[in-house]
Structures are given as structure tokens and as C-alpha cells.
Amino acid sequence: MLARIQEEYIALEEHVRRRAYFMEKRNYYNEGNPEDVTRAALFIFLCVPAITVSIL
């Protein structure tokens, strides 16, 4: 799950598109009702930006 989120994020080359993707995932995490595994993956993606950046 986390790998898929990171792949989708990395595929977006423009900063504006990456920001929109990040905000979409953040809103889903905060306002949606993700399953436990999805919630954990989103937590890592949202709270540990170094993981995403280091892959680039």
C-alpha cells in the first residue's frame, strides 16, 4: 500500500500536482474512514516526508 502511494506520488513531476496529491491523501486520512492498513500507510506517507523524498 505504501509503495503504491509513493509510486503515484513520484510519478507526478510538478510540485503543484504533488502538493495536490498530498493534500488529497491528507484529507482522506483526516475525513475519510480508511481501513487500518491504508490508514497506517497514509500515516507514514504524511508524517515522514523524508521517506518519499529519499526515493527520488
mmCIF entry with sequence, helices, sheets and N, C-alpha, C, O atoms, coordinates in Angstrom:
data_MODEL
# 
_entry.id   MODEL 
# 
_entity.id                         1 
_entity.type                       polymer 
_entity.pdbx_number_of_molecules   1 
# 
_entity_poly.entity_id                      1 
_entity_poly.type                           'polypeptide(L)' 
_entity_poly.nstd_linkage                   no 
_entity_poly.nstd_monomer                   no 
_entity_poly.pdbx_seq_one_letter_code       MLARIQEEYIALEEHVRRRAYFMEKRNYYNEGNPEDVTRAALFIFLCVPAITVSIL 
_entity_poly.pdbx_seq_one_letter_code_can   MLARIQEEYIALEEHVRRRAYFMEKRNYYNEGNPEDVTRAALFIFLCVPAITVSIL 
_entity_poly.pdbx_strand_id                 A 
# 
loop_
_entity_poly_seq.entity_id 
_entity_poly_seq.num 
_entity_poly_seq.mon_id 
_entity_poly_seq.hetero 
1 1  MET n 
1 2  LEU n 
1 3  ALA n 
1 4  ARG n 
1 5  ILE n 
1 6  GLN n 
1 7  GLU n 
1 8  GLU n 
1 9  TYR n 
1 10 ILE n 
1 11 ALA n 
1 12 LEU n 
1 13 GLU n 
1 14 GLU n 
1 15 HIS n 
1 16 VAL n 
1 17 ARG n 
1 18 ARG n 
1 19 ARG n 
1 20 ALA n 
1 21 TYR n 
1 22 PHE n 
1 23 MET n 
1 24 GLU n 
1 25 LYS n 
1 26 ARG n 
1 27 ASN n 
1 28 TYR n 
1 29 TYR n 
1 30 ASN n 
1 31 GLU n 
1 32 GLY n 
1 33 ASN n 
1 34 PRO n 
1 35 GLU n 
1 36 ASP n 
1 37 VAL n 
1 38 THR n 
1 39 ARG n 
1 40 ALA n 
1 41 ALA n 
1 42 LEU n 
1 43 PHE n 
1 44 ILE n 
1 45 PHE n 
1 46 LEU n 
1 47 CYS n 
1 48 VAL n 
1 49 PRO n 
1 50 ALA n 
1 51 ILE n 
1 52 THR n 
1 53 VAL n 
1 54 SER n 
1 55 ILE n 
1 56 LEU n 
# 
_struct_asym.id          A 
_struct_asym.entity_id   1 
# 
loop_
_struct_conf.conf_type_id 
_struct_conf.id 
_struct_conf.pdbx_PDB_helix_id 
_struct_conf.beg_label_comp_id 
_struct_conf.beg_label_asym_id 
_struct_conf.beg_label_seq_id 
_struct_conf.pdbx_beg_PDB_ins_code 
_struct_conf.end_label_comp_id 
_struct_conf.end_label_asym_id 
_struct_conf.end_label_seq_id 
_struct_conf.pdbx_end_PDB_ins_code 
_struct_conf.beg_auth_comp_id 
_struct_conf.beg_auth_asym_id 
_struct_conf.beg_auth_seq_id 
_struct_conf.end_auth_comp_id 
_struct_conf.end_auth_asym_id 
_struct_conf.end_auth_seq_id 
_struct_conf.pdbx_PDB_helix_class 
_struct_conf.details 
_struct_conf.pdbx_PDB_helix_length 
HELX_P HELX_P1 AA1 LEU A 2  ? ALA A 11 ? LEU A 2  ALA A 11 1 ? 10 
HELX_P HELX_P2 AA2 HIS A 15 ? GLU A 31 ? HIS A 15 GLU A 31 1 ? 17 
HELX_P HELX_P3 AA3 ASP A 36 ? CYS A 47 ? ASP A 36 CYS A 47 1 ? 12 
HELX_P HELX_P4 AA4 PRO A 49 ? ILE A 55 ? PRO A 49 ILE A 55 1 ? 7  
# 
_struct_conf_type.id          HELX_P 
_struct_conf_type.criteria    ? 
_struct_conf_type.reference   ? 
# 
loop_
_atom_site.group_PDB 
_atom_site.id 
_atom_site.type_symbol 
_atom_site.label_atom_id 
_atom_site.label_alt_id 
_atom_site.label_comp_id 
_atom_site.label_asym_id 
_atom_site.label_entity_id 
_atom_site.label_seq_id 
_atom_site.pdbx_PDB_ins_code 
_atom_site.Cartn_x 
_atom_site.Cartn_y 
_atom_site.Cartn_z 
_atom_site.occupancy 
_atom_site.B_iso_or_equiv 
_atom_site.pdbx_formal_charge 
_atom_site.auth_seq_id 
_atom_site.auth_comp_id 
_atom_site.auth_asym_id 
_atom_site.auth_atom_id 
_atom_site.pdbx_PDB_model_num 
ATOM 1   N N  . MET A 1 1  ? 0.830   -1.190 0.000   1.00 0.00 ? 1  MET A N  1 
ATOM 2   C CA . MET A 1 1  ? 0.000   0.000  0.000   1.00 0.00 ? 1  MET A CA 1 
ATOM 3   C C  . MET A 1 1  ? 0.876   1.257  0.000   1.00 0.00 ? 1  MET A C  1 
ATOM 4   O O  . MET A 1 1  ? 0.670   2.159  -0.812  1.00 0.00 ? 1  MET A O  1 
ATOM 5   N N  . LEU A 1 2  ? 1.842   1.312  0.902   1.00 0.00 ? 2  LEU A N  1 
ATOM 6   C CA . LEU A 1 2  ? 2.727   2.479  0.966   1.00 0.00 ? 2  LEU A CA 1 
ATOM 7   C C  . LEU A 1 2  ? 3.515   2.618  -0.329  1.00 0.00 ? 2  LEU A C  1 
ATOM 8   O O  . LEU A 1 2  ? 3.686   3.725  -0.840  1.00 0.00 ? 2  LEU A O  1 
ATOM 9   N N  . ALA A 1 3  ? 3.992   1.500  -0.857  1.00 0.00 ? 3  ALA A N  1 
ATOM 10  C CA . ALA A 1 3  ? 4.751   1.544  -2.107  1.00 0.00 ? 3  ALA A CA 1 
ATOM 11  C C  . ALA A 1 3  ? 3.904   2.120  -3.240  1.00 0.00 ? 3  ALA A C  1 
ATOM 12  O O  . ALA A 1 3  ? 4.401   2.902  -4.051  1.00 0.00 ? 3  ALA A O  1 
ATOM 13  N N  . ARG A 1 4  ? 2.643   1.739  -3.300  1.00 0.00 ? 4  ARG A N  1 
ATOM 14  C CA . ARG A 1 4  ? 1.759   2.255  -4.347  1.00 0.00 ? 4  ARG A CA 1 
ATOM 15  C C  . ARG A 1 4  ? 1.558   3.758  -4.202  1.00 0.00 ? 4  ARG A C  1 
ATOM 16  O O  . ARG A 1 4  ? 1.592   4.490  -5.191  1.00 0.00 ? 4  ARG A O  1 
ATOM 17  N N  . ILE A 1 5  ? 1.351   4.216  -2.980  1.00 0.00 ? 5  ILE A N  1 
ATOM 18  C CA . ILE A 1 5  ? 1.179   5.652  -2.736  1.00 0.00 ? 5  ILE A CA 1 
ATOM 19  C C  . ILE A 1 5  ? 2.438   6.402  -3.160  1.00 0.00 ? 5  ILE A C  1 
ATOM 20  O O  . ILE A 1 5  ? 2.354   7.452  -3.798  1.00 0.00 ? 5  ILE A O  1 
ATOM 21  N N  . GLN A 1 6  ? 3.598   5.868  -2.807  1.00 0.00 ? 6  GLN A N  1 
ATOM 22  C CA . GLN A 1 6  ? 4.856   6.518  -3.171  1.00 0.00 ? 6  GLN A CA 1 
ATOM 23  C C  . GLN A 1 6  ? 5.057   6.532  -4.681  1.00 0.00 ? 6  GLN A C  1 
ATOM 24  O O  . GLN A 1 6  ? 5.500   7.538  -5.235  1.00 0.00 ? 6  GLN A O  1 
ATOM 25  N N  . GLU A 1 7  ? 4.735   5.428  -5.353  1.00 0.00 ? 7  GLU A N  1 
ATOM 26  C CA . GLU A 1 7  ? 4.878   5.376  -6.809  1.00 0.00 ? 7  GLU A CA 1 
ATOM 27  C C  . GLU A 1 7  ? 3.985   6.411  -7.484  1.00 0.00 ? 7  GLU A C  1 
ATOM 28  O O  . GLU A 1 7  ? 4.413   7.092  -8.416  1.00 0.00 ? 7  GLU A O  1 
ATOM 29  N N  . GLU A 1 8  ? 2.757   6.526  -7.018  1.00 0.00 ? 8  GLU A N  1 
ATOM 30  C CA . GLU A 1 8  ? 1.842   7.523  -7.581  1.00 0.00 ? 8  GLU A CA 1 
ATOM 31  C C  . GLU A 1 8  ? 2.383   8.931  -7.359  1.00 0.00 ? 8  GLU A C  1 
ATOM 32  O O  . GLU A 1 8  ? 2.318   9.775  -8.253  1.00 0.00 ? 8  GLU A O  1 
ATOM 33  N N  . TYR A 1 9  ? 2.914   9.182  -6.173  1.00 0.00 ? 9  TYR A N  1 
ATOM 34  C CA . TYR A 1 9  ? 3.447   10.500 -5.829  1.00 0.00 ? 9  TYR A CA 1 
ATOM 35  C C  . TYR A 1 9  ? 4.670   10.830 -6.685  1.00 0.00 ? 9  TYR A C  1 
ATOM 36  O O  . TYR A 1 9  ? 4.784   11.934 -7.218  1.00 0.00 ? 9  TYR A O  1 
ATOM 37  N N  . ILE A 1 10 ? 5.569   9.877  -6.810  1.00 0.00 ? 10 ILE A N  1 
ATOM 38  C CA . ILE A 1 10 ? 6.802   10.094 -7.571  1.00 0.00 ? 10 ILE A CA 1 
ATOM 39  C C  . ILE A 1 10 ? 6.504   10.322 -9.049  1.00 0.00 ? 10 ILE A C  1 
ATOM 40  O O  . ILE A 1 10 ? 7.206   11.084 -9.713  1.00 0.00 ? 10 ILE A O  1 
ATOM 41  N N  . ALA A 1 11 ? 5.476   9.672  -9.563  1.00 0.00 ? 11 ALA A N  1 
ATOM 42  C CA . ALA A 1 11 ? 5.116   9.826  -10.970 1.00 0.00 ? 11 ALA A CA 1 
ATOM 43  C C  . ALA A 1 11 ? 4.683   11.255 -11.304 1.00 0.00 ? 11 ALA A C  1 
ATOM 44  O O  . ALA A 1 11 ? 4.732   11.664 -12.465 1.00 0.00 ? 11 ALA A O  1 
ATOM 45  N N  . LEU A 1 12 ? 4.265   12.004 -10.303 1.00 0.00 ? 12 LEU A N  1 
ATOM 46  C CA . LEU A 1 12 ? 3.866   13.397 -10.519 1.00 0.00 ? 12 LEU A CA 1 
ATOM 47  C C  . LEU A 1 12 ? 5.118   14.267 -10.497 1.00 0.00 ? 12 LEU A C  1 
ATOM 48  O O  . LEU A 1 12 ? 5.794   14.360 -9.472  1.00 0.00 ? 12 LEU A O  1 
ATOM 49  N N  . GLU A 1 13 ? 5.422   14.893 -11.609 1.00 0.00 ? 13 GLU A N  1 
ATOM 50  C CA . GLU A 1 13 ? 6.671   15.637 -11.711 1.00 0.00 ? 13 GLU A CA 1 
ATOM 51  C C  . GLU A 1 13 ? 6.564   17.080 -11.223 1.00 0.00 ? 13 GLU A C  1 
ATOM 52  O O  . GLU A 1 13 ? 7.537   17.633 -10.711 1.00 0.00 ? 13 GLU A O  1 
ATOM 53  N N  . GLU A 1 14 ? 5.419   17.680 -11.373 1.00 0.00 ? 14 GLU A N  1 
ATOM 54  C CA . GLU A 1 14 ? 5.262   19.077 -10.983 1.00 0.00 ? 14 GLU A CA 1 
ATOM 55  C C  . GLU A 1 14 ? 4.978   19.198 -9.489  1.00 0.00 ? 14 GLU A C  1 
ATOM 56  O O  . GLU A 1 14 ? 4.237   18.402 -8.913  1.00 0.00 ? 14 GLU A O  1 
ATOM 57  N N  . HIS A 1 15 ? 5.580   20.205 -8.881  1.00 0.00 ? 15 HIS A N  1 
ATOM 58  C CA . HIS A 1 15 ? 5.385   20.452 -7.448  1.00 0.00 ? 15 HIS A CA 1 
ATOM 59  C C  . HIS A 1 15 ? 3.907   20.676 -7.122  1.00 0.00 ? 15 HIS A C  1 
ATOM 60  O O  . HIS A 1 15 ? 3.412   20.193 -6.104  1.00 0.00 ? 15 HIS A O  1 
ATOM 61  N N  . VAL A 1 16 ? 3.217   21.395 -7.974  1.00 0.00 ? 16 VAL A N  1 
ATOM 62  C CA . VAL A 1 16 ? 1.804   21.708 -7.737  1.00 0.00 ? 16 VAL A CA 1 
ATOM 63  C C  . VAL A 1 16 ? 0.972   20.428 -7.720  1.00 0.00 ? 16 VAL A C  1 
ATOM 64  O O  . VAL A 1 16 ? 0.088   20.274 -6.877  1.00 0.00 ? 16 VAL A O  1 
ATOM 65  N N  . ARG A 1 17 ? 1.247   19.520 -8.633  1.00 0.00 ? 17 ARG A N  1 
ATOM 66  C CA . ARG A 1 17 ? 0.497   18.261 -8.687  1.00 0.00 ? 17 ARG A CA 1 
ATOM 67  C C  . ARG A 1 17 ? 0.818   17.386 -7.480  1.00 0.00 ? 17 ARG A C  1 
ATOM 68  O O  . ARG A 1 17 ? -0.063  16.719 -6.937  1.00 0.00 ? 17 ARG A O  1 
ATOM 69  N N  . ARG A 1 18 ? 2.083   17.389 -7.063  1.00 0.00 ? 18 ARG A N  1 
ATOM 70  C CA . ARG A 1 18 ? 2.453   16.612 -5.878  1.00 0.00 ? 18 ARG A CA 1 
ATOM 71  C C  . ARG A 1 18 ? 1.771   17.170 -4.633  1.00 0.00 ? 18 ARG A C  1 
ATOM 72  O O  . ARG A 1 18 ? 1.301   16.417 -3.781  1.00 0.00 ? 18 ARG A O  1 
ATOM 73  N N  . ARG A 1 19 ? 1.725   18.478 -4.541  1.00 0.00 ? 19 ARG A N  1 
ATOM 74  C CA . ARG A 1 19 ? 1.053   19.094 -3.389  1.00 0.00 ? 19 ARG A CA 1 
ATOM 75  C C  . ARG A 1 19 ? -0.429  18.729 -3.371  1.00 0.00 ? 19 ARG A C  1 
ATOM 76  O O  . ARG A 1 19 ? -0.978  18.411 -2.316  1.00 0.00 ? 19 ARG A O  1 
ATOM 77  N N  . ALA A 1 20 ? -1.072  18.775 -4.530  1.00 0.00 ? 20 ALA A N  1 
ATOM 78  C CA . ALA A 1 20 ? -2.489  18.419 -4.617  1.00 0.00 ? 20 ALA A CA 1 
ATOM 79  C C  . ALA A 1 20 ? -2.698  16.957 -4.221  1.00 0.00 ? 20 ALA A C  1 
ATOM 80  O O  . ALA A 1 20 ? -3.659  16.635 -3.521  1.00 0.00 ? 20 ALA A O  1 
ATOM 81  N N  . TYR A 1 21 ? -1.813  16.082 -4.660  1.00 0.00 ? 21 TYR A N  1 
ATOM 82  C CA . TYR A 1 21 ? -1.906  14.659 -4.307  1.00 0.00 ? 21 TYR A CA 1 
ATOM 83  C C  . TYR A 1 21 ? -1.748  14.479 -2.800  1.00 0.00 ? 21 TYR A C  1 
ATOM 84  O O  . TYR A 1 21 ? -2.508  13.745 -2.167  1.00 0.00 ? 21 TYR A O  1 
ATOM 85  N N  . PHE A 1 22 ? -0.752  15.158 -2.236  1.00 0.00 ? 22 PHE A N  1 
ATOM 86  C CA . PHE A 1 22 ? -0.511  15.084 -0.795  1.00 0.00 ? 22 PHE A CA 1 
ATOM 87  C C  . PHE A 1 22 ? -1.743  15.553 -0.019  1.00 0.00 ? 22 PHE A C  1 
ATOM 88  O O  . PHE A 1 22 ? -2.163  14.906 0.940   1.00 0.00 ? 22 PHE A O  1 
ATOM 89  N N  . MET A 1 23 ? -2.314  16.677 -0.439  1.00 0.00 ? 23 MET A N  1 
ATOM 90  C CA . MET A 1 23 ? -3.488  17.219 0.249   1.00 0.00 ? 23 MET A CA 1 
ATOM 91  C C  . MET A 1 23 ? -4.696  16.289 0.114   1.00 0.00 ? 23 MET A C  1 
ATOM 92  O O  . MET A 1 23 ? -5.480  16.145 1.052   1.00 0.00 ? 23 MET A O  1 
ATOM 93  N N  . GLU A 1 24 ? -4.842  15.663 -1.046  1.00 0.00 ? 24 GLU A N  1 
ATOM 94  C CA . GLU A 1 24 ? -5.935  14.702 -1.245  1.00 0.00 ? 24 GLU A CA 1 
ATOM 95  C C  . GLU A 1 24 ? -5.804  13.539 -0.263  1.00 0.00 ? 24 GLU A C  1 
ATOM 96  O O  . GLU A 1 24 ? -6.781  13.131 0.365   1.00 0.00 ? 24 GLU A O  1 
ATOM 97  N N  . LYS A 1 25 ? -4.588  13.013 -0.139  1.00 0.00 ? 25 LYS A N  1 
ATOM 98  C CA . LYS A 1 25 ? -4.359  11.895 0.786   1.00 0.00 ? 25 LYS A CA 1 
ATOM 99  C C  . LYS A 1 25 ? -4.541  12.348 2.233   1.00 0.00 ? 25 LYS A C  1 
ATOM 100 O O  . LYS A 1 25 ? -5.066  11.601 3.059   1.00 0.00 ? 25 LYS A O  1 
ATOM 101 N N  . ARG A 1 26 ? -4.112  13.558 2.535   1.00 0.00 ? 26 ARG A N  1 
ATOM 102 C CA . ARG A 1 26 ? -4.271  14.073 3.898   1.00 0.00 ? 26 ARG A CA 1 
ATOM 103 C C  . ARG A 1 26 ? -5.746  14.238 4.261   1.00 0.00 ? 26 ARG A C  1 
ATOM 104 O O  . ARG A 1 26 ? -6.168  13.878 5.360   1.00 0.00 ? 26 ARG A O  1 
ATOM 105 N N  . ASN A 1 27 ? -6.515  14.779 3.336   1.00 0.00 ? 27 ASN A N  1 
ATOM 106 C CA . ASN A 1 27 ? -7.951  14.937 3.577   1.00 0.00 ? 27 ASN A CA 1 
ATOM 107 C C  . ASN A 1 27 ? -8.626  13.588 3.758   1.00 0.00 ? 27 ASN A C  1 
ATOM 108 O O  . ASN A 1 27 ? -9.480  13.436 4.631   1.00 0.00 ? 27 ASN A O  1 
ATOM 109 N N  . TYR A 1 28 ? -8.255  12.612 2.947   1.00 0.00 ? 28 TYR A N  1 
ATOM 110 C CA . TYR A 1 28 ? -8.838  11.276 3.082   1.00 0.00 ? 28 TYR A CA 1 
ATOM 111 C C  . TYR A 1 28 ? -8.474  10.674 4.437   1.00 0.00 ? 28 TYR A C  1 
ATOM 112 O O  . TYR A 1 28 ? -9.309  10.043 5.086   1.00 0.00 ? 28 TYR A O  1 
ATOM 113 N N  . TYR A 1 29 ? -7.228  10.869 4.861   1.00 0.00 ? 29 TYR A N  1 
ATOM 114 C CA . TYR A 1 29 ? -6.787  10.356 6.165   1.00 0.00 ? 29 TYR A CA 1 
ATOM 115 C C  . TYR A 1 29 ? -7.583  11.002 7.297   1.00 0.00 ? 29 TYR A C  1 
ATOM 116 O O  . TYR A 1 29 ? -8.014  10.319 8.226   1.00 0.00 ? 29 TYR A O  1 
ATOM 117 N N  . ASN A 1 30 ? -7.774  12.306 7.219   1.00 0.00 ? 30 ASN A N  1 
ATOM 118 C CA . ASN A 1 30 ? -8.449  13.048 8.287   1.00 0.00 ? 30 ASN A CA 1 
ATOM 119 C C  . ASN A 1 30 ? -9.966  12.903 8.269   1.00 0.00 ? 30 ASN A C  1 
ATOM 120 O O  . ASN A 1 30 ? -10.589 12.784 9.324   1.00 0.00 ? 30 ASN A O  1 
ATOM 121 N N  . GLU A 1 31 ? -10.561 12.910 7.087   1.00 0.00 ? 31 GLU A N  1 
ATOM 122 C CA . GLU A 1 31 ? -12.014 12.968 6.992   1.00 0.00 ? 31 GLU A CA 1 
ATOM 123 C C  . GLU A 1 31 ? -12.656 11.674 6.517   1.00 0.00 ? 31 GLU A C  1 
ATOM 124 O O  . GLU A 1 31 ? -13.841 11.437 6.748   1.00 0.00 ? 31 GLU A O  1 
ATOM 125 N N  . GLY A 1 32 ? -11.868 10.839 5.852   1.00 0.00 ? 32 GLY A N  1 
ATOM 126 C CA . GLY A 1 32 ? -12.403 9.574  5.363   1.00 0.00 ? 32 GLY A CA 1 
ATOM 127 C C  . GLY A 1 32 ? -12.373 8.539  6.468   1.00 0.00 ? 32 GLY A C  1 
ATOM 128 O O  . GLY A 1 32 ? -12.127 8.854  7.632   1.00 0.00 ? 32 GLY A O  1 
ATOM 129 N N  . ASN A 1 33 ? -12.620 7.334  6.096   1.00 0.00 ? 33 ASN A N  1 
ATOM 130 C CA . ASN A 1 33 ? -12.594 6.244  7.061   1.00 0.00 ? 33 ASN A CA 1 
ATOM 131 C C  . ASN A 1 33 ? -11.778 5.094  6.472   1.00 0.00 ? 33 ASN A C  1 
ATOM 132 O O  . ASN A 1 33 ? -12.320 4.026  6.189   1.00 0.00 ? 33 ASN A O  1 
ATOM 133 N N  . PRO A 1 34 ? -10.461 5.316  6.287   1.00 0.00 ? 34 PRO A N  1 
ATOM 134 C CA . PRO A 1 34 ? -9.652  4.268  5.665   1.00 0.00 ? 34 PRO A CA 1 
ATOM 135 C C  . PRO A 1 34 ? -9.509  3.045  6.572   1.00 0.00 ? 34 PRO A C  1 
ATOM 136 O O  . PRO A 1 34 ? -9.550  3.150  7.797   1.00 0.00 ? 34 PRO A O  1 
ATOM 137 N N  . GLU A 1 35 ? -9.339  1.886  5.939   1.00 0.00 ? 35 GLU A N  1 
ATOM 138 C CA . GLU A 1 35 ? -9.089  0.661  6.689   1.00 0.00 ? 35 GLU A CA 1 
ATOM 139 C C  . GLU A 1 35 ? -7.745  0.787  7.398   1.00 0.00 ? 35 GLU A C  1 
ATOM 140 O O  . GLU A 1 35 ? -6.950  1.672  7.081   1.00 0.00 ? 35 GLU A O  1 
ATOM 141 N N  . ASP A 1 36 ? -7.499  -0.089 8.345   1.00 0.00 ? 36 ASP A N  1 
ATOM 142 C CA . ASP A 1 36 ? -6.303  0.005  9.188   1.00 0.00 ? 36 ASP A CA 1 
ATOM 143 C C  . ASP A 1 36 ? -5.000  0.033  8.390   1.00 0.00 ? 36 ASP A C  1 
ATOM 144 O O  . ASP A 1 36 ? -4.130  0.861  8.663   1.00 0.00 ? 36 ASP A O  1 
ATOM 145 N N  . VAL A 1 37 ? -4.854  -0.859 7.410   1.00 0.00 ? 37 VAL A N  1 
ATOM 146 C CA . VAL A 1 37 ? -3.616  -0.915 6.629   1.00 0.00 ? 37 VAL A CA 1 
ATOM 147 C C  . VAL A 1 37 ? -3.441  0.365  5.824   1.00 0.00 ? 37 VAL A C  1 
ATOM 148 O O  . VAL A 1 37 ? -2.344  0.920  5.764   1.00 0.00 ? 37 VAL A O  1 
ATOM 149 N N  . THR A 1 38 ? -4.506  0.827  5.216   1.00 0.00 ? 38 THR A N  1 
ATOM 150 C CA . THR A 1 38 ? -4.456  2.072  4.449   1.00 0.00 ? 38 THR A CA 1 
ATOM 151 C C  . THR A 1 38 ? -4.146  3.242  5.363   1.00 0.00 ? 38 THR A C  1 
ATOM 152 O O  . THR A 1 38 ? -3.355  4.116  5.007   1.00 0.00 ? 38 THR A O  1 
ATOM 153 N N  . ARG A 1 39 ? -4.751  3.267  6.518   1.00 0.00 ? 39 ARG A N  1 
ATOM 154 C CA . ARG A 1 39 ? -4.506  4.336  7.495   1.00 0.00 ? 39 ARG A CA 1 
ATOM 155 C C  . ARG A 1 39 ? -3.040  4.364  7.911   1.00 0.00 ? 39 ARG A C  1 
ATOM 156 O O  . ARG A 1 39 ? -2.446  5.436  8.017   1.00 0.00 ? 39 ARG A O  1 
ATOM 157 N N  . ALA A 1 40 ? -2.458  3.198  8.145   1.00 0.00 ? 40 ALA A N  1 
ATOM 158 C CA . ALA A 1 40 ? -1.046  3.125  8.528   1.00 0.00 ? 40 ALA A CA 1 
ATOM 159 C C  . ALA A 1 40 ? -0.144  3.622  7.402   1.00 0.00 ? 40 ALA A C  1 
ATOM 160 O O  . ALA A 1 40 ? 0.802   4.369  7.650   1.00 0.00 ? 40 ALA A O  1 
ATOM 161 N N  . ALA A 1 41 ? -0.431  3.212  6.168   1.00 0.00 ? 41 ALA A N  1 
ATOM 162 C CA . ALA A 1 41 ? 0.369   3.653  5.024   1.00 0.00 ? 41 ALA A CA 1 
ATOM 163 C C  . ALA A 1 41 ? 0.256   5.160  4.840   1.00 0.00 ? 41 ALA A C  1 
ATOM 164 O O  . ALA A 1 41 ? 1.255   5.831  4.584   1.00 0.00 ? 41 ALA A O  1 
ATOM 165 N N  . LEU A 1 42 ? -0.940  5.690  4.968   1.00 0.00 ? 42 LEU A N  1 
ATOM 166 C CA . LEU A 1 42 ? -1.127  7.134  4.842   1.00 0.00 ? 42 LEU A CA 1 
ATOM 167 C C  . LEU A 1 42 ? -0.416  7.882  5.962   1.00 0.00 ? 42 LEU A C  1 
ATOM 168 O O  . LEU A 1 42 ? 0.158   8.946  5.730   1.00 0.00 ? 42 LEU A O  1 
ATOM 169 N N  . PHE A 1 43 ? -0.448  7.340  7.164   1.00 0.00 ? 43 PHE A N  1 
ATOM 170 C CA . PHE A 1 43 ? 0.241   7.968  8.287   1.00 0.00 ? 43 PHE A CA 1 
ATOM 171 C C  . PHE A 1 43 ? 1.731   8.102  7.984   1.00 0.00 ? 43 PHE A C  1 
ATOM 172 O O  . PHE A 1 43 ? 2.320   9.164  8.190   1.00 0.00 ? 43 PHE A O  1 
ATOM 173 N N  . ILE A 1 44 ? 2.329   7.034  7.501   1.00 0.00 ? 44 ILE A N  1 
ATOM 174 C CA . ILE A 1 44 ? 3.759   7.077  7.172   1.00 0.00 ? 44 ILE A CA 1 
ATOM 175 C C  . ILE A 1 44 ? 4.005   8.077  6.053   1.00 0.00 ? 44 ILE A C  1 
ATOM 176 O O  . ILE A 1 44 ? 4.923   8.892  6.145   1.00 0.00 ? 44 ILE A O  1 
ATOM 177 N N  . PHE A 1 45 ? 3.204   8.028  5.008   1.00 0.00 ? 45 PHE A N  1 
ATOM 178 C CA . PHE A 1 45 ? 3.369   8.940  3.876   1.00 0.00 ? 45 PHE A CA 1 
ATOM 179 C C  . PHE A 1 45 ? 3.238   10.397 4.303   1.00 0.00 ? 45 PHE A C  1 
ATOM 180 O O  . PHE A 1 45 ? 4.018   11.245 3.870   1.00 0.00 ? 45 PHE A O  1 
ATOM 181 N N  . LEU A 1 46 ? 2.271   10.685 5.139   1.00 0.00 ? 46 LEU A N  1 
ATOM 182 C CA . LEU A 1 46 ? 2.003   12.069 5.532   1.00 0.00 ? 46 LEU A CA 1 
ATOM 183 C C  . LEU A 1 46 ? 2.964   12.595 6.590   1.00 0.00 ? 46 LEU A C  1 
ATOM 184 O O  . LEU A 1 46 ? 3.300   13.779 6.589   1.00 0.00 ? 46 LEU A O  1 
ATOM 185 N N  . CYS A 1 47 ? 3.404   11.731 7.483   1.00 0.00 ? 47 CYS A N  1 
ATOM 186 C CA . CYS A 1 47 ? 4.203   12.187 8.623   1.00 0.00 ? 47 CYS A CA 1 
ATOM 187 C C  . CYS A 1 47 ? 5.700   12.037 8.435   1.00 0.00 ? 47 CYS A C  1 
ATOM 188 O O  . CYS A 1 47 ? 6.483   12.604 9.197   1.00 0.00 ? 47 CYS A O  1 
ATOM 189 N N  . VAL A 1 48 ? 6.097   11.294 7.446   1.00 0.00 ? 48 VAL A N  1 
ATOM 190 C CA . VAL A 1 48 ? 7.525   11.071 7.241   1.00 0.00 ? 48 VAL A CA 1 
ATOM 191 C C  . VAL A 1 48 ? 7.872   11.419 5.793   1.00 0.00 ? 48 VAL A C  1 
ATOM 192 O O  . VAL A 1 48 ? 8.122   10.524 4.986   1.00 0.00 ? 48 VAL A O  1 
ATOM 193 N N  . PRO A 1 49 ? 7.888   12.708 5.458   1.00 0.00 ? 49 PRO A N  1 
ATOM 194 C CA . PRO A 1 49 ? 8.158   13.093 4.077   1.00 0.00 ? 49 PRO A CA 1 
ATOM 195 C C  . PRO A 1 49 ? 9.546   12.692 3.600   1.00 0.00 ? 49 PRO A C  1 
ATOM 196 O O  . PRO A 1 49 ? 9.767   12.572 2.395   1.00 0.00 ? 49 PRO A O  1 
ATOM 197 N N  . ALA A 1 50 ? 10.477  12.484 4.507   1.00 0.00 ? 50 ALA A N  1 
ATOM 198 C CA . ALA A 1 50 ? 11.824  12.080 4.110   1.00 0.00 ? 50 ALA A CA 1 
ATOM 199 C C  . ALA A 1 50 ? 11.813  10.734 3.400   1.00 0.00 ? 50 ALA A C  1 
ATOM 200 O O  . ALA A 1 50 ? 12.659  10.487 2.541   1.00 0.00 ? 50 ALA A O  1 
ATOM 201 N N  . ILE A 1 51 ? 10.881  9.868  3.738   1.00 0.00 ? 51 ILE A N  1 
ATOM 202 C CA . ILE A 1 51 ? 10.790  8.570  3.072   1.00 0.00 ? 51 ILE A CA 1 
ATOM 203 C C  . ILE A 1 51 ? 10.470  8.779  1.600   1.00 0.00 ? 51 ILE A C  1 
ATOM 204 O O  . ILE A 1 51 ? 11.089  8.161  0.734   1.00 0.00 ? 51 ILE A O  1 
ATOM 205 N N  . THR A 1 52 ? 9.525   9.629  1.319   1.00 0.00 ? 52 THR A N  1 
ATOM 206 C CA . THR A 1 52 ? 9.136   9.893  -0.059  1.00 0.00 ? 52 THR A CA 1 
ATOM 207 C C  . THR A 1 52 ? 10.238  10.630 -0.796  1.00 0.00 ? 52 THR A C  1 
ATOM 208 O O  . THR A 1 52 ? 10.553  10.284 -1.935  1.00 0.00 ? 52 THR A O  1 
ATOM 209 N N  . VAL A 1 53 ? 10.824  11.627 -0.180  1.00 0.00 ? 53 VAL A N  1 
ATOM 210 C CA . VAL A 1 53 ? 11.853  12.434 -0.823  1.00 0.00 ? 53 VAL A CA 1 
ATOM 211 C C  . VAL A 1 53 ? 13.111  11.621 -1.074  1.00 0.00 ? 53 VAL A C  1 
ATOM 212 O O  . VAL A 1 53 ? 13.749  11.791 -2.114  1.00 0.00 ? 53 VAL A O  1 
ATOM 213 N N  . SER A 1 54 ? 13.487  10.741 -0.153  1.00 0.00 ? 54 SER A N  1 
ATOM 214 C CA . SER A 1 54 ? 14.724  9.983  -0.300  1.00 0.00 ? 54 SER A CA 1 
ATOM 215 C C  . SER A 1 54 ? 14.669  9.026  -1.476  1.00 0.00 ? 54 SER A C  1 
ATOM 216 O O  . SER A 1 54 ? 15.713  8.650  -2.009  1.00 0.00 ? 54 SER A O  1 
ATOM 217 N N  . ILE A 1 55 ? 13.485  8.624  -1.893  1.00 0.00 ? 55 ILE A N  1 
ATOM 218 C CA . ILE A 1 55 ? 13.358  7.709  -3.018  1.00 0.00 ? 55 ILE A CA 1 
ATOM 219 C C  . ILE A 1 55 ? 13.673  8.416  -4.328  1.00 0.00 ? 55 ILE A C  1 
ATOM 220 O O  . ILE A 1 55 ? 14.123  7.786  -5.285  1.00 0.00 ? 55 ILE A O  1 
ATOM 221 N N  . LEU A 1 56 ? 13.439  9.710  -4.373  1.00 0.00 ? 56 LEU A N  1 
ATOM 222 C CA . LEU A 1 56 ? 13.704  10.464 -5.592  1.00 0.00 ? 56 LEU A CA 1 
ATOM 223 C C  . LEU A 1 56 ? 15.185  10.470 -5.853  1.00 0.00 ? 56 LEU A C  1 
ATOM 224 O O  . LEU A 1 56 ? 15.635  11.054 -6.839  1.00 0.00 ? 56 LEU A O  1 
# 
